[in-house]
Amino acid sequence: MKKLLLFFVSILFMSLSAQKKGKDYSNILKSKNIYEINAFLRDAHPEDPRRSVLKPRVMEMMTQYIKEAHPADQKVKDMQEMLALLKRRPSTKISFDEMNAIIKQKQIAKYKAELAAKQSTVVYTPSTAQNAFVVNTSANTAVPNAEAEEFNMLMAVNPVEHKNKTVKILNSLFDNDPNSKESIILIQNKSDCNIIVRMEGVGTTKYRLAVPAHGESSIVIDKGQYLFTSLVCGAQYASQKTIEKAIMVALGSSATP
């Protein structure tokens, strides 16, 4: 009787897990895909019996991948981080607050390094007007980069300006005062193009931030209502945002090789 009850409970958990987020995990026990199993562990019910089989399996797969990977393999770091999380918890799922804390610590480390080096550690390819981007693949319509000169000007800050900006960003990262009048904004550019993100607030309050292709940049701005706009490889981005605390904005997506 107990075995029969356990069987029906297992089927119920499997059904609930498969329905969650519209993903079909009915054949997950046959999967040899690290990312698919990892997604299942994040989505599945905490008591789903398949966890006891799949968690050790995916950890072994990650360990093997790391062992056999090429030294320049960019996925190794992700695998190591996922493996470390799985050793401490049921899945790699982390809360919004945990994610914010991780981003914050990475930013602090980055800007401390820049302050010590007395210069920006960002490596990027300068824009040129001839860096045309295709806006219509079927018609092969190319548009020259009209923001090239402005982007290069924004990136070419002198050592004094860079130090002042870095100190201001670090102060904001360490500031946990909810009554602060300023907040830090982190922009991630996942596109293949250098971009400028413009933030237009009330009255004459305006900011602009250059973000290299596949890079990220931060800026400290006054809290309030802003219209964020950018031209991302020819595509217009626009979003109204209320800035009350530190936020991260990701734009574009990595091009398929």
N, C-alpha and C positions, 0 to 999 in steps of 0.2 A: 504493500500500500504506500509505504514511504517513497519507494522508487518511482511509483506511478505519479505521485504528487510532485516529486522533484522534476519528473519529465515535463509535466504540464507547466510548472513554474518556469522551467528553462525555456520552453516554447514561447511563453508569454513575454519573457525578457527579450528574447530574440526578435519577437514581433514589434515590441515597443522600440527597440534599438533601431530596427530597420526602417521604421516609420519616421524616426526623428530626423528632422531637417530634410526629409524627402530622399535620404540616401538608402540604397539597398545593400545591406550587409548580410544577406542570406547565405552568401558563399564565402564569407570572410575567413572561415577556418581553412580554406584552400589557398588563400592569398599568400603570395611571396613578395608583395610590394610593401616596402617599409612605410611609405607615406599613407597608403590605404589603411594599413593596420593601425598606424598612429592616429589617423582620423577616427577610426572606430573606437579606440580607447578614450578619445576626447568626448565622443558623442554618446557612447553606450551607458546604460544604467549602471550605477556603482556595483550592483549585485549580479550583473550579467555573468553567468558561469563561463562564458568564452574568454573572459578577461584572464583567468588563471592559466589558460593555454597560450593566448596571444601576447601577453606582456613579456614573459620570458623569451618567447620566440623572436619578437621584434628587437629586444635588447641584444640578443645573440647576433641577429642580422646586422644591427648597427655596429657592434663590436667588430664583426668580420669585415664590414665595409671600410671602417676606419683603418683596419690592419692592412688591407689590400689597396687602399686608395693611393693615387699619385700624390706626391708632396704638394703640388700646386692645385689640387682639387678643392674648389671653393665650398663644396658640400660638407667637407670634413668637420669644419667648425660647427655647422648646424647639427650634424650628427652627434658631436661631442656634447653640445648643450642639451639636446633632447635626451641623450643617454643619462646625463647627470640628473635631469629632472625625473626620469623614470625610476632612478635608484632611490629617490626620496618620496615619490608620490605615485598614485595609480595611473596618471597620464601626464602628458606634457601641457595640459590645459592650465593656463594661468589667468588670474583675475585682472581686471582693468587696472586696479591700483598697483598690482605687481608689475604689470607691463610698463606703467608710467615710471615706477621706481627704477626699472632696468634701463629705460631710455635716459632717465635723469643721470644715473651713475655713469653711463657711457658718455654723455655730454660733458659731465664734470671732468672726466679723465681726458677727453679730447681737448678741452679748452685750457686745462692745466698744462698740458703738453705744449700747446701753442704759446702760452704765456712764458713758459720756460725757454722755448726756442726763440722767443721774441719775433716770431713771424708766423704767418698762416701755414698750416701743414697740409692744406687742401691742394691736391694735384688735379689740374684740369686742362683741357684744350681750349685756348682762347677762341672766341667766335670771330668769324669774318663775314662780310656781306655776301660772300660767295657760298657760304654754308647754306645753300638752298634746301628747303624741305619740301617733300611732295605732299600736296594736300588732296590730290585726287589720283589714286593709283591707276584707275581705269583709263583716265585721260592723260596720266603722267604729267600733271600740271605742277610745276615747281615754283615756289615763291622764295625770293631772297630773304635773308635774315635781316630785318630792319632794326632789330634791337642789338646787333652785334657790338657797335661802338659803345652803347650805354652799358651793356653787360661787362665788357672789358674794363670800363671806367670804374664800375662798382666793385669789381674784383681787385683792382689795383690800388688798394688802400695803403697809405704809408705806415711805417712801423708805429708811429705815435697813435694814429687813428685805430690801428689794429689792436694795440694794447688797451686803449680806452674801451673799445667795443668788447674785447675779451673780458676785461674786469667787470664791466656792466652785466654781461651774460652770466658770469660766474656768481656774482652777487645775487642775481635773480634766481639762479638754480639753488643756491643755499637759503634763499629767503622763503620761509614757510608762513609768513604773516598774511592771513586772509584779507587784511585791510590794506595791503599794499596797492598802490595806484597803478602799478605796472605788472605786466605778465610776459613770459617768454613764449615765443612761437617757434616751433621746429618744423621746417619744410623739408620733406624728402622728395627728391626729383628722380623718379624711376624711369624717365624717358631717355631717349638717345640724344636729346637736344639741350643745350644750355638755355635756361629760362630766367625771366625776371618775374617775381611775384609782387603785385602791387596791392597794398592795403589802404583803402580809402575810408576814413572815418567821418565824424561830424565836422562840419566847417572846413577848415584848412588842414586838418590832421591827415597826413598822408605818409606812408612808408613804402619803400621798395627794397626788395632783397634779391640779389643774384644767387642762383643755385645751379652749380654745374651739373651736366648730364651724369646720371647715376651717382649723385652726391647729395649732400644735405647741408643746410645752413640754418642758423638761428638768429633771431632778432628780438629785442625787448621793446614792447610797445605799450602805450597807455591802454588800460582796460576800456571796453566800450563796444559799440556796434561798428562792424567793418564790412565792406564789400571787398572780397578777395578776387583778383582777376589775374590771369596769366595767359600767355600764348605758348602752348605746349606742342612743339613740332607742327605748328600750323593750326592746331585745334584750340578754340577759345574756351578757357576755363573761367567760371564765375560762380561765386558762392557767398551768401550773406552769413556772417558769423558773429556771435556774441562772445566777446573775449572777457571771461571772468576769472580764468585760471590758465595755467600752462596747457597748451594743446600741441598736437602733432598733426600736420596735414601732408598727405602723400599724394603726389600728382604724377600722372602718366603711368605707363607700364613698360616693363622691359621688352624690347623687340625680340622676336624669335630669330635665333641665328639662322 
